[in-house]
Amino acid sequence: STEIPPYVTKCPSNGFCSRLPPDCMTCNTNYSCIYGKPATFDCKVKPHVHCVDQNHHEQENFTINMTCQFCWQLATTDYVCTNSTNCMTVSCPRQRYNATCTVRDHIHCLGNRVFPKMLYCNWTGGYKWSTALALSITLGGFGADRFYLGQWREGLGKLFSFGGLGIWTLIDVLLIGVGYVGPADGSLYI
């Protein structure tokens, strides 16, 4: 009967209680929380879990302050999703795929921590970064790089200003080289 439960391996020993992963604690649902507003939840550590407060005193009961929102409403940086294996990669800007997303351990939210989400496929219109860079270096003064990327207004501007007397051409070589300037349709380079 002294067997240690499997969740204990996820729980850091003697860390701050407020930084414990959700698997290490049990919290009372705060039914009076207002969506998008800060809320306080009363929590208790599970058996065999040891944590401390800011004064390094061991605690069993503590409170967590978080924003009142469901897990699927979190910012994209707060969860990790599976990648698609069946996305088309050429000319499909509106195609989506079903992903399974998991909330990061240190983030607290309401509802299921694993949830489905429809995400857009990474797509390309067939533009190559190497071609855009080569055009920028060789024919950039005539706007060939911008015409290639579908940015015809900027291409005309470069053509009739002789690449901004060379200054615009040099800047575009740098911007295309680092990937800041991309295709006009918002797609990714191949």
C-alpha positions in Angstrom: 0.0 0.0 0.0 3.1 2.3 -0.2 3.0 2.2 -4.0 3.7 5.6 -5.5 1.1 6.7 -8.1 2.3 7.3 -11.7 1.5 11.1 -11.7 4.2 11.7 -9.1 6.9 11.4 -11.8 5.5 14.5 -13.5 5.5 16.5 -10.2 8.7 18.4 -9.3 9.7 17.8 -5.7 9.8 20.9 -3.4 9.0 23.3 -6.2 6.5 26.2 -5.9 2.9 24.9 -5.6 1.7 27.5 -8.1 4.0 26.1 -10.7 2.9 22.5 -10.4 1.4 20.8 -13.5 -2.3 20.2 -13.3 -1.8 16.4 -12.9 -0.3 17.1 -9.5 -3.2 18.9 -7.9 -6.9 19.0 -7.5 -8.7 22.3 -7.8 -12.2 23.4 -6.9 -14.1 24.9 -9.9 -14.8 28.5 -9.5 -18.3 28.8 -10.9 -18.3 32.6 -10.4 -15.4 33.3 -12.7 -16.1 35.7 -15.5 -14.7 34.8 -18.9 -11.5 36.7 -19.8 -11.1 38.1 -16.2 -8.6 37.0 -13.6 -9.9 34.3 -11.2 -8.7 32.5 -8.1 -9.0 28.8 -7.7 -8.5 26.9 -4.4 -6.3 23.9 -4.9 -4.8 21.0 -3.0 -1.8 18.8 -3.8 -2.4 15.2 -4.5 -1.0 12.5 -2.2 2.8 12.0 -2.4 3.4 15.4 -3.9 5.5 18.0 -2.0 5.6 21.7 -2.8 6.4 25.0 -1.1 5.2 28.6 -1.0 7.4 31.6 -1.6 8.9 31.4 1.9 9.9 27.7 1.2 7.3 26.4 3.7 5.6 23.1 2.7 2.0 23.5 1.7 -1.0 21.3 1.0 -3.6 23.9 0.2 -2.9 26.9 -2.0 -4.6 29.2 -4.5 -3.9 29.6 -8.2 -4.5 32.9 -10.1 -5.3 32.5 -13.8 -7.5 33.9 -16.5 -10.9 32.4 -16.7 -11.0 30.7 -20.1 -11.2 27.2 -21.6 -8.1 25.4 -22.8 -9.1 25.5 -26.5 -9.3 29.4 -26.2 -5.7 29.8 -25.1 -3.0 31.5 -27.2 -1.3 29.3 -29.7 2.0 29.5 -27.7 0.3 27.8 -24.7 -0.4 24.5 -26.4 1.3 22.0 -28.8 -0.5 20.4 -31.7 0.1 17.4 -33.9 1.3 18.1 -37.5 -0.7 17.0 -40.5 0.3 14.1 -42.7 -2.2 14.6 -45.4 -2.0 18.3 -46.3 -1.5 19.3 -49.9 1.4 21.6 -50.1 0.8 23.4 -53.4 -1.9 26.0 -53.9 -4.3 25.2 -51.1 -4.6 28.3 -49.0 -7.9 27.4 -47.3 -7.4 23.7 -46.6 -7.5 22.8 -43.0 -6.7 19.6 -41.1 -7.8 18.1 -37.8 -5.1 18.4 -35.1 -4.9 17.1 -31.5 -3.6 19.8 -29.2 -2.2 19.4 -25.7 -1.8 22.3 -23.2 1.7 22.9 -21.9 2.3 21.7 -18.3 2.7 25.1 -16.6 -0.5 26.6 -18.1 -3.8 26.4 -16.2 -7.2 26.5 -17.9 -10.7 25.2 -17.7 -11.9 22.1 -19.5 -10.1 19.3 -21.3 -6.3 19.8 -21.6 -6.3 17.7 -24.8 -8.6 19.0 -27.4 -9.2 18.8 -31.2 -8.6 21.9 -33.3 -8.9 22.7 -37.0 -5.6 24.3 -38.3 -4.6 25.7 -41.6 -2.1 23.7 -43.7 1.2 25.3 -44.5 0.9 25.9 -48.2 3.0 27.2 -51.1 2.1 28.8 -54.4 5.2 27.3 -56.0 7.6 30.2 -55.5 11.3 29.3 -54.8 13.3 31.4 -52.4 16.5 30.7 -54.4 14.9 32.0 -57.6 13.6 35.1 -55.9 17.1 35.8 -54.5 18.8 35.2 -57.8 16.4 37.5 -59.6 16.9 40.2 -56.9 20.7 40.0 -57.2 20.8 40.0 -61.1 17.7 41.8 -62.3 16.5 43.5 -59.1 17.0 47.0 -60.5 14.3 46.2 -63.1 11.9 44.8 -60.5 12.1 41.2 -61.8 12.2 39.9 -58.2 9.0 41.7 -57.2 7.3 40.7 -60.5 8.2 37.0 -59.8 6.7 37.2 -56.3 3.5 38.7 -57.6 4.1 42.1 -56.2 3.5 44.0 -59.5 3.1 47.5 -58.0 6.4 47.3 -56.3 7.9 45.8 -59.5 6.7 48.7 -61.5 8.0 51.1 -58.9 11.5 49.5 -59.1 11.4 49.4 -62.9 10.6 53.1 -63.4 13.0 54.3 -60.6 15.8 52.0 -61.7 15.6 50.1 -58.5 15.4 53.3 -56.4 18.8 54.3 -58.0 20.2 51.0 -56.6 19.2 51.6 -53.0 15.9 49.7 -53.2 17.7 46.9 -55.1 20.2 46.5 -52.3 17.5 46.6 -49.6 15.4 44.0 -51.5 18.4 41.6 -51.8 18.7 41.8 -48.0 15.0 41.4 -47.3 14.5 38.5 -49.7 17.7 36.9 -48.4 16.5 36.8 -44.8 13.0 35.8 -46.0 11.2 38.9 -44.9 9.7 39.6 -48.3 7.7 36.6 -49.6 5.1 35.9 -52.2 2.2 38.3 -52.5 -0.4 35.6 -52.0 0.9 34.9 -48.4 2.2 31.5 -49.2 5.5 30.0 -48.1 8.6 29.5 -50.3 9.3 25.9 -51.5 
